[in-house]
Amino acid sequence: MKAGNRKTKVGRVVSDKMDKTVVVSVERLRRHPMYKRVIRLSTKFKAHDEDNSARVGDTVRIVESRPLSREKRWTVVEIVTRGSVEEVIVE
């Protein structure tokens, strides 16, 4: 496998209760097959956060990595923007 061939995604942290792990919700837009309306779909990824620096509400960039645990296959690369907890609770 070539270096630099890893997938990256940008999403919002929805949980930081675990040690060195955050749950990142990534949203994407998709057209409904029958009604042709654009719908918003979200997928949750568990990502490794070595410094425990990401907080709930932050927008982070995650990159694909080797399996670190049963469900953890992503790593937090950077915190794009700092957010507030209230924004996540409202959604």
N, C-alpha and C positions, 0 to 999 in steps of 0.2 A: 504494500500500500504506500502511495506517495505521501509525503508530508504536505500539509496544507490542503488536504482533501476532506476536512472535517466539516460537518454541517454546523451552522450557527443559527440561533433563534433569539429573538428579543421578546421578553414577557415580563409580567408583574409578579412579584413575590406575594403569595397568599398565605404562607405559613412559614414560620421560622422557629418552631418549638423544638425541633430535633437538634442534636449536637452535630455541627459541621454539615448540616443538610438543610436546604430550603425547598419549598414546593413552589414552582414557577408555573403560572397559567399563561399559555400562549394563545392568542386569538388569531383567527384567520377568517377570511370572507370566502363564501362559496355560493354559487348560484343554485337555487332549488331546481331539481330536475323537471318537476311538473309545473310549478307556479312561476318559475323564472325570476323570483325575487332573490335579492342578495341577503343571505342569512349569515349571522356571526356565530362561529363555532369556536369553542375553547378546548384546549387539551392541557392537562396538568403533567408536568415533568418534575421528578425529584433530581435536584442538582447538588453537587458537592461544593460547599463553601468553607474553605480551609480556615479562614480567619473569623468566621461567624460575624462578618461585617454587614451582610445584607439584612434589612429589616422588612417587615410587612409594609407593602405599599411601594417599595422601591421598584424601579424598572431596571432589569438586569439583562446582560447578554450572556447566553450560555453556549457552550461548545460541546460537541459530541466527544466522548472519551471511552476508555475501556470500561467494562462493568466493574463498578466499585462495590456493589452490593446486589441484592436480589432485584431491586427496582431502580437503582441509581446508575445511570449511564451518561450523565451530563455533568459539566463542571462550570461554575460561575467564573467568567473571564473578567467582567467589569460591571460596575454599577453605573448605569447610564444616567439616571436621575433619581434623586431622593424623593419619596412620596410620603403621604400621611396615611395612617391606619383608617381614618374615616372614609377615604375614597374607596377602599376595598370593601368595607362593611356595607356601604350603600349599594354596590353592584350586585 
